[in-house]
Amino acid sequence: MATISQSSPRSPAETKPEVVPVQRAPSVLELIGNTPMLEVRKVTAGMLRPGVRVFAKLEGFNPGGSVKDRPARKMVEVGLERGELRPGKVIIDSTSGNTGIALAMVGAVLGYPVELVMASNVSRERKKIIEAFGAKPIFSDPMEGSDGAIRVCRRIIEENPERYFKPDQYNNEANSLAHLETTGPEVWRQTSGRITHFVAGIGTGGTIMGTGRYLKLRNPGVKLIAVEPDDPMHGLEGLKHMASSIVPGIYHEELLDAKMQVSTEDAYEMVYALGQVEGVLVGQSAGAAMVAALRVARTLKEGCVVTVFPDFGDKYLSTNLWIGWQQWRRERLQKIVGKWNASTSVTT
């Protein structure tokens, strides 16, 4: 059930479930959203003041396995409403993987062919899932990352513009609108409006832009912290190092209260910690989000920090993420926490 766990007794009104997933659905698309929220306690044990709590929204529970189900459905819906997507068209977009999976799923449900451009080094699992939905993968130069996929996708469309409908996740405001309409309200309800800080990774920027706008409307005092890799040559699939990347059109940095950089090493270590201590297997972007959320939480005297785990870790089992996990010990997490420079942490 999509409710937060509580560390202390609450009144019946406070513990009443606010979000209840549908029991029966006419389409898998109706199962998108209403994902559960987990209080992260074991990984944070002994690191926070008593009045500080950290929650993670588990987007891997979406039917396509990630947070990208939300914008994929919304972008296609808007395309249909505007007549931009109609019979005979092919859905095409560039992706680092999860949006591609989501679009492949949506296309399968609605009966539209889907072609997806992605760097050839995306995980084997993502490639297979996309193909299992019947979509056609097109691979770009792995050294150019998501930006290379964007450029290849543009060239394909230029050669035959009438054939394709491009949701354009990087520049389509329906991306962030999906989070304004769903993720934001869910976070607000699941924390009973107690959220003080929202921390999320930036790939397209849709999650933090849309969710953040909603939360700011409900409480302008909510702090929005974006998470990005600390290096252009990072290993955090799905995230963008903005200074060295093509900046998405839907990304509006002025909305943010802060931006935090996380190293690939720290993110990987956090993935191991979440799996072996918390019992939650996630991908590297979730690891980065958790690192940032913990860094934020450690600066607070009291507060409710919410982050997003975009997907689960089963899509990455064949990648470099899992090199070295067997040597992980909790002392390594303590070492990472100890090296954080307080001057670079977010303060309120």
C-alpha positions as CSV (number, residue, x, y, z in Angstrom):
1,M,0.0,0.0,0.0
2,A,1.4,3.4,-0.9
3,T,1.9,4.9,2.5
4,I,4.9,6.0,4.5
5,S,6.0,4.0,7.5
6,Q,6.0,5.8,10.8
7,S,8.6,5.8,13.6
8,S,6.0,6.9,16.2
9,P,2.3,6.4,16.8
10,R,0.0,8.7,14.9
11,S,-3.7,9.4,15.2
12,P,-6.1,7.4,13.1
13,A,-6.6,10.4,10.8
14,E,-2.8,10.6,10.2
15,T,-2.3,6.9,9.5
16,K,-5.3,6.6,7.2
17,P,-3.9,5.7,3.7
18,E,-4.1,8.6,1.4
19,V,-3.1,6.8,-1.8
20,V,-4.5,3.4,-2.7
21,P,-3.4,1.7,-5.9
22,V,-6.2,0.4,-8.1
23,Q,-7.3,-3.1,-7.5
24,R,-8.4,-3.8,-11.1
25,A,-7.3,-1.9,-14.2
26,P,-8.5,-2.0,-17.9
27,S,-4.9,-1.2,-19.1
28,V,-1.4,-1.5,-17.7
29,L,-1.1,2.3,-18.2
30,E,-3.7,2.8,-15.4
31,L,-1.2,1.2,-13.0
32,I,1.4,4.0,-13.5
33,G,1.9,6.1,-10.4
34,N,0.8,5.8,-6.7
35,T,4.2,4.3,-5.9
36,P,5.1,3.5,-2.3
37,M,7.4,5.5,-0.1
38,L,10.0,4.0,2.2
39,E,11.5,5.5,5.3
40,V,15.3,4.9,5.0
41,R,16.3,4.0,8.6
42,K,19.0,1.4,8.6
43,V,21.4,3.1,6.3
44,T,21.0,6.4,8.1
45,A,21.2,4.9,11.6
46,G,23.3,7.0,14.0
47,M,23.9,9.7,11.3
48,L,21.0,12.0,11.8
49,R,19.5,14.1,14.6
50,P,16.3,12.7,16.2
51,G,14.0,15.2,14.4
52,V,15.2,14.3,10.9
53,R,13.7,11.7,8.7
54,V,14.6,10.5,5.2
55,F,12.1,8.9,2.7
56,A,12.6,7.5,-0.7
57,K,9.8,7.2,-3.3
58,L,10.2,3.7,-5.0
59,E,9.5,4.4,-8.6
60,G,10.6,0.9,-9.6
61,F,7.1,-0.2,-8.7
62,N,5.7,1.4,-11.9
63,P,4.7,-1.3,-14.5
64,G,7.6,-0.3,-16.8
65,G,10.0,-0.4,-13.8
66,S,10.9,3.3,-13.5
67,V,9.8,6.9,-12.9
68,K,9.9,7.4,-16.7
69,D,6.5,5.6,-17.0
70,R,4.9,8.9,-15.9
71,P,6.3,11.3,-18.5
72,A,6.2,8.7,-21.3
73,R,2.4,8.2,-20.8
74,K,1.8,11.9,-20.5
75,M,3.8,12.9,-23.6
76,V,2.1,10.3,-25.7
77,E,-1.3,11.4,-24.4
78,V,-0.6,15.0,-25.3
79,G,0.7,14.0,-28.7
80,L,-2.6,12.1,-29.4
81,E,-4.7,15.0,-28.2
82,R,-2.9,17.4,-30.5
83,G,-3.0,15.1,-33.5
84,E,0.8,15.0,-33.6
85,L,0.7,11.2,-33.1
86,R,-1.8,9.4,-35.3
87,P,-2.1,6.1,-37.2
88,G,0.9,5.5,-39.5
89,K,3.3,7.4,-37.3
90,V,6.3,5.8,-35.5
91,I,7.2,6.9,-32.0
92,I,10.9,7.7,-31.8
93,D,13.1,9.3,-29.1
94,S,16.6,9.3,-27.7
95,T,17.0,7.7,-24.3
96,S,19.5,6.4,-21.7
97,G,17.2,3.4,-21.2
98,N,14.3,3.9,-18.9
99,T,12.3,6.4,-21.0
100,G,12.8,4.0,-23.9
101,I,11.4,1.1,-21.9
102,A,8.4,3.2,-20.9
103,L,7.8,4.4,-24.5
104,A,8.1,0.8,-25.7
105,M,5.5,-0.3,-23.2
106,V,3.1,2.6,-24.0
107,G,3.5,2.0,-27.7
108,A,2.8,-1.7,-27.3
109,V,-0.4,-0.9,-25.4
110,L,-1.6,1.7,-27.9
111,G,-0.5,-0.2,-31.0
112,Y,2.2,2.2,-32.3
113,P,5.6,1.0,-33.5
114,V,8.5,2.5,-31.4
115,E,12.2,3.1,-32.4
116,L,14.6,4.2,-29.7
117,V,18.1,5.7,-30.0
118,M,20.5,5.0,-27.2
119,A,24.2,4.7,-26.5
120,S,25.4,1.2,-27.3
121,N,26.8,0.8,-23.8
122,V,23.5,1.0,-22.0
123,S,22.9,-2.1,-19.9
124,R,22.2,-5.4,-21.6
125,E,19.0,-5.8,-19.5
126,R,17.6,-2.5,-20.8
127,K,18.3,-3.5,-24.4
128,K,16.5,-6.8,-23.9
129,I,13.5,-5.3,-22.2
130,I,13.0,-2.8,-24.9
131,E,13.2,-5.5,-27.6
132,A,10.7,-7.7,-25.5
133,F,8.1,-4.9,-25.8
134,G,8.6,-5.1,-29.6
135,A,10.5,-1.8,-30.0
136,K,13.4,-1.3,-32.4
137,P,16.7,-0.2,-30.7
138,I,19.1,2.0,-32.6
139,F,22.6,2.4,-31.1
140,S,24.8,5.5,-31.0
141,D,28.4,6.0,-30.0
142,P,29.0,5.0,-26.4
143,M,31.6,7.7,-25.9
144,E,29.0,10.4,-26.7
145,G,26.5,9.2,-24.1
146,S,23.0,10.6,-24.1
147,D,24.0,13.6,-26.1
148,G,25.2,11.4,-28.9
149,A,21.8,9.6,-28.9
150,I,20.1,13.0,-29.2
151,R,22.1,13.9,-32.2
152,V,21.5,10.6,-34.0
153,C,17.8,10.8,-33.3
154,R,17.7,14.3,-34.9
155,R,19.4,13.0,-38.0
156,I,17.0,10.1,-38.4
157,I,14.0,12.4,-38.1
158,E,15.5,14.9,-40.6
159,E,15.7,12.2,-43.2
160,N,12.0,11.4,-43.0
161,P,10.2,13.9,-40.8
162,E,6.6,12.8,-41.7
163,R,7.2,9.3,-40.5
164,Y,7.9,10.0,-36.9
165,F,6.4,11.4,-33.7
166,K,9.1,12.4,-31.3
167,P,7.9,12.9,-27.7
168,D,11.3,14.8,-27.1
169,Q,11.6,14.1,-23.4
170,Y,14.3,16.7,-23.0
171,N,12.2,19.6,-24.3
172,N,8.6,18.5,-23.9
173,E,6.9,20.3,-21.0
174,A,4.5,17.3,-20.7
175,N,7.5,15.6,-19.1
176,S,7.5,17.8,-16.1
177,L,3.7,18.2,-16.2
178,A,3.4,14.5,-15.5
179,H,5.2,15.0,-12.2
180,L,3.3,18.2,-11.4
181,E,0.1,16.3,-11.8
182,T,1.1,13.0,-10.1
183,T,4.5,12.7,-8.3
184,G,4.2,16.1,-6.5
185,P,0.7,15.4,-5.1
186,E,1.7,11.9,-4.1
187,V,4.8,13.1,-2.2
188,W,2.7,15.8,-0.5
189,R,0.0,13.3,0.6
190,Q,2.4,10.6,1.7
191,T,4.3,13.0,4.0
192,S,1.1,14.7,5.2
193,G,2.6,18.0,4.0
194,R,5.6,17.7,6.3
195,I,8.2,17.5,3.5
196,T,10.9,20.2,4.0
197,H,13.5,19.1,1.3
198,F,13.0,17.4,-2.0
199,V,16.2,15.8,-3.6
200,A,16.2,14.3,-7.1
201,G,18.7,13.5,-9.8
202,I,18.7,15.4,-13.1
203,G,18.7,13.7,-16.4
204,T,16.0,15.5,-18.4
205,G,15.1,17.4,-15.2
206,G,11.4,16.5,-15.5
207,T,11.1,14.9,-12.0
208,I,12.5,17.8,-10.0
209,M,11.0,20.5,-12.2
210,G,7.5,19.1,-12.1
211,T,7.5,17.7,-8.5
212,G,9.3,20.8,-7.3
213,R,6.8,23.2,-8.8
214,Y,3.9,21.4,-7.1
215,L,5.6,21.3,-3.7
216,K,6.5,25.0,-3.9
217,L,2.9,25.8,-4.7
218,R,1.8,23.9,-1.5
219,N,4.7,25.3,0.6
220,P,7.2,27.9,-0.8
221,G,9.5,26.9,2.0
222,V,10.2,23.4,0.6
223,K,13.9,23.3,-0.6
224,L,14.6,21.7,-4.0
225,I,18.0,20.1,-4.4
226,A,19.1,18.7,-7.8
227,V,21.7,15.9,-8.0
228,E,24.2,15.6,-10.8
229,P,27.5,13.7,-11.4
230,D,30.7,15.4,-10.3
231,D,32.5,14.6,-13.5
232,P,31.7,14.6,-17.3
233,M,33.1,11.1,-17.6
234,H,30.9,9.6,-14.9
235,G,29.3,6.2,-14.5
236,L,25.9,7.3,-13.4
237,E,23.6,6.1,-16.2
238,G,20.6,8.3,-16.5
239,L,22.1,11.4,-15.0
240,K,23.5,14.5,-16.7
241,H,26.6,16.6,-15.8
242,M,24.9,19.8,-16.9
243,A,28.0,21.9,-17.5
244,S,29.3,19.5,-20.2
245,S,26.0,18.4,-21.6
246,I,23.2,19.6,-23.9
247,V,20.9,21.3,-21.4
248,P,17.3,20.1,-21.6
249,G,14.8,22.7,-22.6
250,I,12.5,21.8,-19.6
251,Y,15.3,22.3,-17.1
252,H,15.0,25.6,-15.4
253,E,17.7,26.0,-12.8
254,E,16.3,29.1,-11.3
255,L,13.6,26.9,-9.6
256,L,16.2,25.1,-7.6
257,D,17.5,26.1,-4.1
258,A,20.7,24.2,-4.6
259,K,22.6,21.7,-6.8
260,M,24.8,18.9,-5.4
261,Q,27.4,16.9,-7.2
262,V,28.0,13.2,-6.3
263,S,30.9,11.0,-7.4
264,T,30.3,7.7,-9.2
265,E,32.3,5.9,-6.4
266,D,30.0,7.3,-3.6
267,A,26.9,6.5,-5.6
268,Y,28.0,2.9,-6.2
269,E,28.9,2.5,-2.5
270,M,25.4,3.7,-1.6
271,V,23.8,1.2,-3.9
272,Y,25.6,-1.6,-2.1
273,A,24.6,-0.2,1.3
274,L,20.9,0.1,0.3
275,G,21.0,-3.5,-1.0
276,Q,22.8,-5.1,1.9
277,V,21.6,-3.0,4.8
278,E,18.2,-1.7,3.8
279,G,17.2,-4.6,1.5
280,V,16.4,-2.4,-1.4
281,L,18.2,-3.1,-4.7
282,V,18.4,0.1,-6.8
283,G,20.3,1.5,-9.7
284,Q,23.2,4.0,-9.6
285,S,21.1,7.1,-10.1
286,A,19.2,6.1,-6.9
287,G,22.5,5.6,-5.2
288,A,23.5,9.2,-6.1
289,A,20.1,10.5,-4.9
290,M,20.5,8.8,-1.6
291,V,24.0,10.1,-1.1
292,A,22.7,13.7,-1.7
293,A,19.7,13.1,0.5
294,L,21.8,11.9,3.4
295,R,24.2,14.8,3.0
296,V,21.3,17.2,3.1
297,A,19.7,15.4,6.1
298,R,23.0,15.6,8.1
299,T,22.9,19.4,8.0
300,L,19.4,19.6,9.6
301,K,18.3,19.9,13.2
302,E,14.8,18.7,12.1
303,G,13.1,18.1,8.8
304,C,11.6,15.6,6.3
305,V,13.8,14.9,3.4
306,V,12.3,13.1,0.4
307,T,14.2,11.7,-2.5
308,V,13.3,9.5,-5.6
309,F,14.7,6.1,-6.4
310,P,14.1,6.2,-10.2
311,D,14.2,2.4,-10.6
312,F,15.4,-0.9,-9.2
313,G,18.8,-2.4,-9.7
314,D,17.8,-5.5,-11.8
315,K,18.4,-3.6,-15.0
316,Y,22.1,-3.1,-14.1
317,L,23.3,-6.5,-13.0
318,S,25.5,-7.0,-16.0
319,T,27.2,-3.5,-15.7
320,N,30.3,-2.2,-13.9
321,L,28.0,-1.1,-11.1
322,W,28.4,-4.5,-9.5
323,I,32.1,-4.9,-9.7
324,G,33.4,-5.0,-6.1
325,W,30.1,-5.3,-4.3
326,Q,31.2,-8.5,-2.6
327,Q,34.0,-6.6,-0.7
328,W,31.5,-4.0,0.6
329,R,31.3,-3.5,4.4
330,R,29.4,-0.9,6.4
331,E,32.7,0.6,7.4
332,R,33.1,1.8,3.8
333,L,29.9,3.8,4.1
334,Q,31.1,5.4,7.3
335,K,34.3,6.3,5.6
336,I,32.4,8.0,2.8
337,V,30.3,10.0,5.2
338,G,33.4,11.0,7.2
339,K,35.1,12.5,4.1
340,W,32.2,14.8,3.2
341,N,33.3,18.4,3.5
342,A,30.7,20.2,5.6
343,S,31.4,23.4,3.6
344,T,30.0,21.8,0.5
345,S,26.8,20.5,2.1
346,V,23.4,22.1,1.8
347,T,22.4,24.2,4.8
348,T,19.2,25.8,5.8
